[in-house]
Amino acid sequence: MKQQIVTRAELLAIEDRAMSEKGWQQEVIAYAHDHGWRVAHLRPARTDRGWRTPMQGDPGFPDLVLARDGEVLLIELKKWGEHPSEEQLDWIMAAGGAGHWWSPKHRELMKKVLEAL
């Protein structure tokens, strides 16, 4: 039987596909902090009517708000293979160049954005 060799890149891709949105969020927050960004995240809370995120305004507000040196970013995070909702895309588009959505497959882009600004 022929032995199959798996490359490091293939192993990382498998891990990325298995990563939860929460795990991805923790990675992005850590990277942002390492590069001097302030980070805000509105966390949902369990109520007697299920999970709710207390906020007032338009639905679809992004997962993270990052700020550093006069720059502000709105970041929507998704796990591998998922995409933002219409409301989330509306926020991203309204933010212009400051709006982004990233999944683990966008890791290199995330690093470039957080390092460059």
N, C-alpha and C positions, 0 to 999 in steps of 0.2 A: 504494500500500500504506500503510495507516494505521500510524503509529509507536506502539509500545506504551511507556507510561511506567511505570517501576518506582519505587516509593517507597522511601525510606530504610528504613522498617520492614520492607518486603518483602525488601530486600537483607539486612538483619540476620537475618531469619528463615531465609533461604536459607543464610547463613553458619552460623547456629546448628545447622541440620539436618546440615551437613557437618562440624561440629566433633567431633573425637575425644574420648573420655572423658579421655585424658591432657591434651589441650588445655584442656578444661573444668576439670580438676583444677588445672592450673597457674593458671588465671584465679581460681578460688576461693581457692587458697592465697595468691596475691598480694593479693587483696582482703582476706582475713583478716589478713595481716601489716600491710597499710596501716591497719587498724583496731585494731591492738594485740593480736590473738589469737596465742597460741602454737599451733603446728600439729605434729601427729604423723601420719605415714603409714607403714604397714607395706608395704614394697615386696617384690614377688615376686622370686625369684632362679631362674635356670636351673640345673637339676640334671640328672643323667643320666636321671632319670625325667620330665623336662619341667619346666615352670614350677611352683614351689611357693612359698607364703608361709609362712615359719616362724612358727608360733604354737601355743599350747596353749589349749584351751578350746572353746567352742561355735563351730560354723562360721557363716559369714556376717558376721563382725565388720566394721563399717563402714570405709570407705576412710580417713576422717579423724577425728581427735580434736582438737577445738579447746578451748582454755582461756583465760579472761581474767577477772580480778576475781572469782574464786570461782565462775564459771559454766563448765560443761563441756558441749560439744555433741558428739554422734556423728553424722557426716554420711556418707551413702552417695551416691555420684555415679554418674550414668548418662548416656550420650550420648542425644541426642534420640530419642524413640520407644522406649527400653528402660525396663524396670521392675525393681525389686529382686526377688531370689529370695525364697522363703518364709523361708529362714534369715536373710536380710538384713532382711526385714520384722519378724521376731521380735525382732531387736536394736533396731530403730527403735521398736517398740511397747514393749519393756522399758524403754527410756530415757525414756518419757513425753514431756514437752514438750522434752526435750533431744535427741530423735532426729529426724532429718530425712533426706529423700532429695530430691536436686535434679538436674535436667538443665538444659541451657542455657535451656529455656523457663521455668525458675523463677528466672531471673537477678534480677528485681526483688524477689522474695521473699527470695532469698539476701542481697541487699544490706540489706533491711530488718531481717532477723534479725541480721546481723553488725554493723549500726550501732546497733541498739536495745539490745542486752544490755550 
